[in-house]
Amino acid sequence: AAGYRPEHTLASYELAARTGADFIEPDLVSTKDGVLVVRHENEISTTTDVAEHPELADRRTTRTVDGTELTGWFTEDLTLAELKTLRAKERLPEIREENTLYDGLYEVPTFEEVLDLRESLSEELGRDVGVYPETKHPTYFDGIGLSLEEPLVAALADRDLDDADDPVIVQSFEPSNLRELHDGGALQVPLVQLLSATGAPYDAVVAGSSLTYADAVTPRGLSFIATYAAGIGPDKDQVIPRDDDGTLAAPTTLVDDAHAAGLQVHPYTFRNENTFLPAELRTGDGQTEDLDDFGEVLEEERLFWATGIDAVFADQPDTAVVSRSIAEGADLG
């Protein structure tokens, strides 16, 4: 529920489940001592108060991650004990000012703590709350000796969450990462290939391959993805693109093509704020002060459900639950 609490905190995940989310989605990175923790990125200056810790000032550095040079503090340079001294803060304070009320309250959670929360919420709510982890920058982490796959598999196996019918989906932008998990056989849970509207998977770049994300969404590319994954997670612009004026254009054939290949489609990321919405669905007069106001997101999500998508990633899951009910013809009275 990143629209209501600083993202990738236990408080955000708990609120998501309580407002109807089927799955909570932790982004996984590694600490210096090989522990999986949850952050949007391994560079944490925009999501924690690390800059306010003078004892960690000497850890500020510049690294190249997936071809991009970044300067800041990185999880792989801090032990778990050091990370636990930090507190999360809102990543988008200009848009989500209300979330800054909670800055400084929540720790950086470990993946183990997320799995504990999932279990307790499932018991309390009387339904399976799933977990949908993403391995972030797996090729990069492999290259520095902090592979993400083995601890992920071990954590799920320890909780008997590694079978096909368990409430777990694993996602990644890198095909080789998913193919390793699929071919190794240690995980039987569904895998989802994340896609981008531009560029190429970083593992393909490192391997010298010409593969791009545009290749992946062709019928041939989707058929290949179906050999190791159960679904795709496209940028929502790959489902319904936007015209030059920022309004929605006609849907692409991606959903139908993916379904023909036997793949589910879970586009990302739906957000209620005007700044993220198509131009025709924004409320107010379009001035800067209106960008953080909620727009007509139920209409946006209705249009996407009408394409036949199977699920959505949403920062405000309560809204997505309502839009799905509308799409299914439920009586909300």
C-alpha positions in Angstrom: 0.0 0.0 0.0 2.7 2.4 -1.1 0.1 5.1 -1.7 -0.6 5.3 2.0 2.6 4.3 3.9 6.3 4.5 3.0 6.8 1.6 0.6 8.4 -1.8 1.4 7.7 -1.6 5.1 5.8 -4.1 7.2 3.2 -1.4 7.9 2.7 -0.9 4.1 2.3 -4.6 3.5 -0.1 -5.1 6.5 -2.3 -2.2 5.3 -2.3 -3.7 1.8 -3.6 -7.0 3.1 -6.2 -5.5 5.3 -7.6 -3.4 2.4 -8.0 -6.5 0.2 -4.7 -7.1 -1.6 -4.3 -10.8 -2.7 -0.5 -10.6 -2.7 2.1 -8.3 -1.0 5.1 -7.5 -3.2 8.6 -7.2 -1.6 11.5 -6.1 -3.8 14.5 -8.2 -2.7 18.1 -7.0 -2.4 21.1 -8.3 -0.4 23.0 -7.0 2.6 26.8 -7.2 2.9 26.4 -10.3 5.0 24.1 -12.0 2.5 20.7 -11.4 4.1 17.7 -10.7 1.8 16.1 -7.4 2.7 13.3 -5.4 1.2 14.0 -2.1 -0.6 12.8 -0.6 -3.9 16.5 -0.3 -4.9 19.8 -1.3 -3.4 20.7 2.4 -3.3 18.8 3.6 -0.3 19.4 7.3 0.2 15.8 8.1 -1.1 14.0 5.5 1.0 15.8 5.6 4.3 17.4 8.1 6.7 20.9 6.8 6.1 22.2 10.3 5.3 21.4 11.3 8.8 23.7 8.6 10.3 27.2 10.1 10.6 28.6 6.7 11.6 27.8 5.5 8.1 29.0 8.6 6.2 32.1 6.8 4.9 29.9 4.2 3.2 28.7 6.7 0.7 30.1 5.7 -2.7 29.5 5.5 -6.4 28.6 2.3 -8.1 27.4 1.2 -11.5 24.2 -0.8 -11.3 22.8 -2.3 -14.5 24.9 0.2 -16.5 23.8 3.3 -14.6 26.2 5.2 -12.3 24.7 5.9 -8.9 26.1 7.7 -5.9 24.7 7.1 -2.4 24.5 4.3 0.1 24.0 0.7 -1.0 22.6 -2.3 0.9 25.5 -4.5 -0.2 27.9 -2.2 1.7 25.9 -2.5 5.0 25.4 -5.5 7.4 21.9 -6.4 8.5 22.7 -5.0 11.9 23.7 -1.6 10.4 20.6 -1.6 8.2 18.4 -2.2 11.2 19.6 1.1 12.7 18.0 2.9 9.7 14.3 4.0 9.3 12.3 4.1 6.2 11.0 7.3 4.6 8.7 8.2 1.7 10.3 7.9 -1.7 7.9 10.4 -3.4 7.4 13.1 -0.8 6.4 15.8 -3.4 3.5 13.6 -4.5 2.7 11.7 -1.3 3.2 14.4 1.4 0.8 12.6 3.7 3.1 9.6 3.8 5.9 11.7 5.2 4.0 11.6 8.5 5.3 8.1 8.9 9.0 8.9 8.1 11.3 7.6 10.7 8.9 5.0 12.2 9.6 1.7 10.4 12.7 -0.5 10.0 14.0 -2.0 6.8 12.4 -5.5 6.9 14.1 -8.7 6.0 12.4 -11.2 3.6 12.0 -13.5 6.6 10.0 -10.9 8.5 7.8 -10.4 5.4 7.1 -14.1 5.3 6.3 -14.1 9.0 3.8 -11.2 8.5 2.2 -13.1 5.5 1.7 -16.1 7.7 0.2 -14.1 10.6 -2.1 -12.1 8.4 -3.3 -15.2 6.6 -4.3 -16.8 9.9 -5.9 -13.6 11.2 -7.8 -12.7 8.0 -8.9 -16.3 7.3 -7.5 -16.3 3.7 -4.2 -16.8 2.0 -2.2 -13.6 1.7 0.2 -14.3 -1.0 3.8 -13.0 -1.5 5.0 -11.9 -4.9 8.8 -11.2 -4.5 10.9 -9.5 -7.1 14.6 -10.2 -7.4 16.2 -6.8 -8.0 19.3 -6.6 -10.2 20.2 -10.3 -10.0 23.0 -10.2 -12.5 24.6 -7.3 -10.6 24.3 -9.1 -7.3 25.7 -12.3 -8.8 28.7 -10.3 -10.0 29.5 -9.1 -6.5 29.1 -12.6 -4.9 25.7 -12.0 -3.3 23.4 -14.1 -5.4 19.7 -13.6 -4.6 18.3 -16.9 -5.9 19.7 -19.3 -3.3 18.5 -17.5 -0.2 15.2 -16.9 -1.9 14.7 -20.6 -2.6 15.9 -21.5 0.9 13.5 -19.0 2.7 10.5 -20.3 0.7 11.5 -24.0 1.2 11.9 -23.5 5.0 8.2 -22.4 5.1 6.9 -25.0 2.7 6.1 -22.3 0.2 7.8 -23.8 -2.8 5.1 -25.9 -4.5 3.0 -24.9 -7.5 -0.2 -24.4 -5.4 1.4 -22.3 -2.7 0.5 -18.5 -2.6 3.8 -17.4 -4.1 4.8 -15.8 -7.4 8.4 -14.9 -8.2 9.1 -12.1 -10.7 12.2 -10.6 -12.3 13.1 -8.3 -15.2 15.9 -10.7 -16.2 15.0 -13.9 -18.1 18.2 -15.8 -17.1 17.3 -15.3 -13.4 13.9 -16.9 -13.9 15.2 -19.6 -16.2 17.7 -20.6 -13.5 14.9 -20.9 -11.0 12.7 -22.8 -13.4 15.4 -25.2 -14.7 16.9 -25.9 -11.3 13.6 -27.3 -10.2 14.0 -26.1 -6.6 10.9 -23.9 -7.0 7.6 -25.0 -8.4 5.8 -21.8 -7.8 4.7 -19.6 -10.8 7.3 -17.3 -12.3 6.5 -14.0 -14.0 8.6 -12.2 -16.5 8.6 -8.5 -16.0 8.8 -6.3 -19.1 9.6 -2.7 -19.8 8.2 -0.4 -22.5 11.8 0.4 -23.5 15.3 -1.1 -23.4 16.6 -4.6 -22.8 17.1 -7.0 -19.9 20.4 -6.3 -18.3 21.4 -10.0 -18.3 21.0 -9.9 -22.1 23.2 -6.8 -22.3 25.9 -8.4 -20.3 25.8 -11.5 -22.4 26.1 -9.5 -25.6 22.6 -10.5 -26.8 20.5 -8.3 -29.1 17.3 -9.3 -27.2 15.1 -6.4 -26.3 11.9 -6.1 -24.4 10.2 -5.2 -27.7 11.3 -8.7 -28.9 9.8 -10.2 -25.8 6.2 -9.0 -26.5 6.1 -10.5 -30.0 4.2 -13.8 -30.4 7.5 -15.6 -30.8 8.9 -13.9 -27.7 5.9 -14.7 -25.7 6.0 -18.3 -26.7 9.6 -18.5 -25.5 8.7 -16.8 -22.1 6.0 -19.5 -21.7 8.7 -22.2 -21.6 9.8 -21.0 -18.2 7.2 -18.6 -16.8 3.4 -18.6 -16.1 2.9 -14.9 -16.9 4.2 -11.5 -17.8 4.2 -8.3 -15.9 4.3 -5.5 -18.5 4.5 -1.8 -18.1 0.8 -0.8 -18.4 1.7 1.4 -21.4 2.4 -1.9 -23.2 -1.2 -2.8 -22.7 -2.8 0.5 -23.5 -0.3 3.1 -24.7 -0.7 6.8 -24.5 -0.8 9.3 -27.4 1.5 12.3 -27.6 -1.0 14.4 -25.7 -0.9 11.9 -22.7 -4.4 10.5 -23.3 -5.0 6.8 -23.7 -4.8 5.3 -27.2 -6.3 2.0 -28.4 -5.2 -1.2 -26.6 -2.4 -3.3 -28.2 -2.8 -7.0 -28.9 -0.5 -7.9 -26.0 -3.1 -9.4 -23.7 -4.6 -11.6 -26.4 -1.2 -12.6 -27.7 0.0 -13.5 -24.1 -3.2 -15.5 -23.4 -2.7 -17.3 -26.7 0.7 -18.3 -25.4 -0.8 -19.5 -22.2 0.5 -16.6 -20.1 -1.3 -14.5 -17.6 -0.9 -10.7 -17.7 -0.2 -8.6 -14.6 0.5 -4.9 -15.6 2.2 -2.4 -13.4 1.8 0.1 -11.6 -1.6 1.6 -11.1 -1.6 4.7 -8.9 -4.5 7.0 -7.9 -2.7 10.4 -8.1 -3.2 12.7 -11.1 0.4 12.8 -12.0 0.4 9.1 -12.9 -3.0 9.1 -14.7 -3.8 9.6 -18.4 -4.4 13.3 -19.2 -8.2 12.9 -19.7 -8.6 11.2 -16.4 -7.0 13.8 -14.2 -9.1 16.0 -12.0 -8.6 19.7 -11.2 -7.3 22.3 -13.6 -4.0 20.5 -14.3 -1.9 22.9 -12.1 1.1 21.6 -10.2 -0.8 21.6 -6.9 -3.3 19.2 -8.4 -0.8 16.5 -9.3 -1.0 14.7 -5.9 -4.8 14.7 -5.9 -6.6 11.5 -6.7 -8.0 11.4 -10.3 -10.4 9.1 -12.1 -8.4 6.0 -11.5 -11.5 3.7 -11.3 -12.1 4.6 -14.9 -8.5 3.9 -15.9 -8.6 0.6 -14.2 -11.9 -0.3 -15.7 -10.5 0.2 -19.2 -7.6 -2.0 -18.4 -9.7 -4.8 -16.9 -11.8 -4.7 -20.1 -8.7 -5.7 -22.1 -8.8 -9.1 -20.3 -5.8 -8.6 -17.9 -5.6 -11.1 -15.1 -4.3 -8.9 -12.2 -2.8 -5.5 -11.4 0.0 -4.1 -9.4 -1.4 -1.1 -7.5 -0.1 1.3 -4.9 -3.6 1.8 -3.5 -4.9 -1.8 -3.4 -8.3 -0.8 -2.0 -9.1 1.1 -5.2 -8.0 -1.9 -7.3 -10.2 -4.2 -5.3 -13.2 -1.9 -6.1 -12.4 -1.6 -9.8 -12.1 -5.4 -10.1 -15.4 -5.8 -8.4 -17.0 -3.3 -10.8 -15.3 -5.1 -13.8 -16.8 -8.4 -12.5 -20.3 -6.9 -12.3 -20.5 -7.1 -8.6 -23.3 -5.1 -6.8 -21.4 -2.7 -4.5 -24.5 -1.4 -2.8 
